[in-house]
Amino acid sequence: MTPVLPAAAAILALAVPVPAPPSTPDGTAVSAPAAPSSTAASAAPRPAVVVPSGPLTVGQRVTVTLRGWPAGPVHLTVCGNDASRGALDCANEQATTVQVPAGTTAAPIVLAAPPVACPCVLRAHALTGTVQATAALPVSGVTAAPAPAPAATPRLHLDELRVAGRRPLREWFGLPETLTVRVALRNPGPADVVDPTFTLLFGRPGRAHTIVAAPPLGTIGPGQVRTYEIPVPVDVAVLGAHELHGRVDLPERPVAFVIETSRHPWGLLGAAALLVVAPVVLRPRPPRRRGRHRTGEGTG
């Protein structure tokens, strides 16, 4: 290709007029509408259930609308307590199951009385998946009692953890002893914590397998702090670093702790060294012999 052809193509491109963007009568340019994105075009509507407006009463037959549901069976249930506890708040025995085609469909239902008081909702969920939706249901004629208040979750906070007492002489000489570990637990919640399970294990770091008898914790009232002094027996085989692992089992928030301790029989080593050195130091020395001095007399 000769150099003349590219140059001619460039000149023709500059000569072709570019159409101006459309403008309003006052001369303001108007941008062309953007092509719809594939994401927006493919986004499916979220499944919803729509209840009719107007006064509704228990036992009334109404028609509800299901929009955006995948094809399949859908379960419709009247629930009290805003369905906070799931099926526990719903009239499950009077539920209606409808076969829904993909898209929008209408379903007749009878408004059953929920087992707990309102606020009430109509709960819909697909039986073949996890899709669900709810709609407020201002229905009158519900005489059930309010749902029971949820039980407070028991909680405990560790306020103190330390080795409170030990016998230095026994530790220094590697003799059996009993450590005293002090643990203080506080209840920050509004309800009693009644005798939770308490376990203790003692042993070397990473190998704490020896079970230690844990005291019963009893009842810890709201805002109360209870202190426990736990005896931990230590035998002659326990030397070097060791750990005490504790765990208070609560349903949602267990309390776990680790406290480290160590035993080094320096006194025993010192006594052994003394037994080795003492005979050397105290060994009697042989008597020193006095030398005899002879005086030579010269002969004349």
Stockholm file with secondary structure:
# STOCKHOLM 1.0

chainA/1-300         MTPVLPAAAAILALAVPVPAPPSTPDGTAVSAPAAPSSTAASAAPRPAVVVPSGPLTVGQRVTVTLRGWPAGPVHLTVCGNDASRGALDCANEQATTVQVPAGTTAAPIVLAAPPVACPCVLRAHALTGTVQATAALPVSGVTAAPAPAPAATPRLHLDELRVAGRRPLREWFGLPETLTVRVALRNPGPADVVDPTFTLLFGRPGRAHTIVAAPPLGTIGPGQVRTYEIPVPVDVAVLGAHELHGRVDLPERPVAFVIETSRHPWGLLGAAALLVVAPVVLRPRPPRRRGRHRTGEGTG
#=GR chainA/1-300 SS CCTHHHHHHHHHHHHSCCCCCCBCTTSCBCCCCCCCCHHHHHCCCCCEEECCCSCEETTCEEEEEEEEECSEEEEEEEESGGGTTGGGGBCGGGCEEEEECSEEEEEEEECCCCSSCSSCEEEEEETTSSCEEEEECCEECCCCCCCCCCCCCCCCEEEEEEEEECCHHHHHTTCCEEEEEEEEEECCSSSCEECCEEEEEEEETTEEEEEECCCCCCEECTTCEEEEEEEEEECTTCCEEEEEEEEEECSSCCEEEEEEEEECCHHHHHHHHHHHHHHHHHCCCCCCCCCCCCCCCCCC
#=GC SS_cons         CCTHHHHHHHHHHHHSCCCCCCBCTTSCBCCCCCCCCHHHHHCCCCCEEECCCSCEETTCEEEEEEEEECSEEEEEEEESGGGTTGGGGBCGGGCEEEEECSEEEEEEEECCCCSSCSSCEEEEEETTSSCEEEEECCEECCCCCCCCCCCCCCCCEEEEEEEEECCHHHHHTTCCEEEEEEEEEECCSSSCEECCEEEEEEEETTEEEEEECCCCCCEECTTCEEEEEEEEEECTTCCEEEEEEEEEECSSCCEEEEEEEEECCHHHHHHHHHHHHHHHHHCCCCCCCCCCCCCCCCCC
//
